[in-house]
Amino acid sequence: MTQHDSDSSAQRSEDAETEIVPLAEETLHVDKRDVATGRVRISTKTEIVEELARAALESETVEVTRVPIDRIVDQAPGIRTEGDVTIIPILEEVLVVEKRLVLKEELHVRKTIATDNFEIPVQLRKQRATVERLSGDEDDAVEQR
């Protein structure tokens, strides 16, 4: 027996002593599905309610009164306010031998504010929701419809 023959016989005896064990692997696959555990029924109802809308309305009126003055002045008076009256001077130049400034009239402007309460009926809509939980027996009845 040669060296080569002794090596191959040793190899065979070594292979005979080695056991091959097959490997197995388990895998996991997860699925999910919908399951109805109950049902609800929701209904809404719209109601119309009349309410009064209230608002305070202000109006402003202006009263103009002409007050004749016919007085000669050296310079033009400015616009002034006395109490709740605004006085606006109206001037006119008059040609005489000399030029004079004559205060012809004043406009007295008085403001008054009136407040009126205003009411008008308006319709407002309100919705209400009703939620009913249905039992399992009613679930079957709903599905058959």
Wavefront OBJ file of the C-alpha trace (Angstrom):
o trace
v 0.000 0.000 0.000
v 1.358 3.263 -1.002
v 1.234 6.514 0.787
v -1.525 7.662 -1.488
v -3.685 4.627 -0.779
v -3.309 5.059 2.958
v -4.436 8.715 2.760
v -7.584 7.878 0.800
v -8.531 5.032 3.130
v -8.119 7.383 6.102
v -10.347 9.879 4.327
v -13.030 7.252 3.781
v -12.956 6.099 7.360
v -13.223 9.756 8.489
v -16.241 10.317 6.158
v -17.869 7.208 7.521
v -17.592 8.580 11.043
v -19.083 12.003 10.092
v -22.870 12.198 10.236
v -24.815 14.672 8.176
v -27.734 16.262 10.044
v -30.377 18.035 7.889
v -31.411 21.466 9.193
v -34.994 22.713 9.279
v -36.277 26.238 9.793
v -39.751 27.340 10.843
v -41.189 30.659 9.657
v -44.066 32.661 11.049
v -46.777 34.233 8.879
v -49.316 36.552 10.565
v -52.655 37.526 8.981
v -55.380 39.749 10.335
v -59.058 40.155 9.514
v -61.828 42.523 10.516
v -64.281 41.197 13.074
v -67.435 43.174 13.843
v -68.000 43.198 17.599
v -71.020 45.488 17.493
v -72.706 48.247 15.512
v -74.009 51.734 16.176
v -76.684 53.755 14.426
v -76.297 57.554 14.369
v -79.109 59.823 13.314
v -79.274 63.614 13.275
v -82.248 65.912 13.600
v -82.258 69.583 12.636
v -84.442 71.905 14.654
v -85.315 75.501 13.796
v -85.441 77.863 16.751
v -86.639 81.467 16.528
v -84.668 83.989 18.534
v -84.661 87.774 18.616
v -81.563 89.435 17.249
v -80.925 92.649 19.168
v -78.715 95.549 18.198
v -78.413 99.181 19.259
v -78.496 101.359 16.164
v -77.211 104.905 16.379
v -78.196 107.675 14.044
v -76.739 111.137 13.923
v -78.633 114.167 12.737
v -77.178 117.580 12.059
v -79.138 120.782 12.546
v -77.808 123.874 10.783
v -78.977 127.275 12.008
v -78.022 130.480 10.171
v -77.299 133.347 12.561
v -77.002 136.766 10.809
v -74.144 138.939 12.202
v -73.341 141.764 9.702
v -70.361 142.983 11.690
v -67.100 144.384 10.328
v -64.063 142.438 11.532
v -60.332 143.089 11.182
v -59.399 139.479 10.474
v -61.226 136.266 9.654
v -62.313 134.390 12.781
v -61.514 130.656 12.845
v -63.888 127.765 13.203
v -64.695 127.206 16.870
v -66.726 124.906 19.073
v -68.912 126.069 21.937
v -70.359 123.137 23.881
v -71.879 120.785 21.326
v -72.160 123.504 18.638
v -69.525 124.015 15.935
v -69.470 127.598 14.650
v -68.251 128.172 11.071
v -67.859 131.864 10.100
v -69.055 132.957 6.633
v -67.147 135.995 5.300
v -67.730 138.411 2.478
v -65.527 141.125 1.120
v -67.433 144.323 0.477
v -66.032 146.983 -1.797
v -66.389 150.404 -0.372
v -63.904 153.222 -0.678
v -61.856 150.913 1.382
v -61.971 147.198 1.703
v -63.496 145.868 4.936
v -64.053 142.398 6.226
v -67.693 141.915 7.206
v -68.837 138.874 9.165
v -72.073 138.106 7.366
v -73.329 135.140 9.337
v -72.301 132.118 11.326
v -73.453 128.610 10.817
v -74.184 126.899 14.103
v -73.974 123.126 13.632
v -75.331 120.964 16.425
v -74.929 117.179 16.448
v -77.384 114.961 18.261
v -77.061 111.220 18.592
v -80.130 109.022 18.940
v -80.005 105.363 19.885
v -82.802 103.039 18.779
v -83.078 99.468 19.994
v -83.748 97.130 17.103
v -85.189 93.619 17.291
v -85.920 91.211 14.476
v -86.798 87.512 14.694
v -84.272 85.240 13.008
v -84.288 81.470 12.453
v -81.324 79.519 13.787
v -80.735 75.831 12.996
v -79.491 73.393 15.615
v -78.617 69.745 15.024
v -78.792 66.992 17.576
v -77.228 63.524 17.140
v -78.635 60.287 18.568
v -76.316 57.278 18.890
v -77.830 53.787 19.429
v -75.732 50.717 20.162
v -77.235 47.712 18.388
v -77.110 44.242 19.952
v -75.866 41.162 18.069
v -79.442 40.117 17.076
v -80.110 43.491 15.533
v -76.791 43.241 13.644
v -78.186 40.237 11.738
v -81.392 42.112 10.965
v -79.445 45.111 9.657
v -77.271 42.945 7.434
v -80.317 41.264 5.840
v -81.779 44.572 4.648
l 1 2 3 4 5 6 7 8 9 10 11 12 13 14 15 16 17 18 19 20 21 22 23 24 25 26 27 28 29 30 31 32 33 34 35 36 37 38 39 40 41 42 43 44 45 46 47 48 49 50 51 52 53 54 55 56 57 58 59 60 61 62 63 64 65 66 67 68 69 70 71 72 73 74 75 76 77 78 79 80 81 82 83 84 85 86 87 88 89 90 91 92 93 94 95 96 97 98 99 100 101 102 103 104 105 106 107 108 109 110 111 112 113 114 115 116 117 118 119 120 121 122 123 124 125 126 127 128 129 130 131 132 133 134 135 136 137 138 139 140 141 142 143 144 145
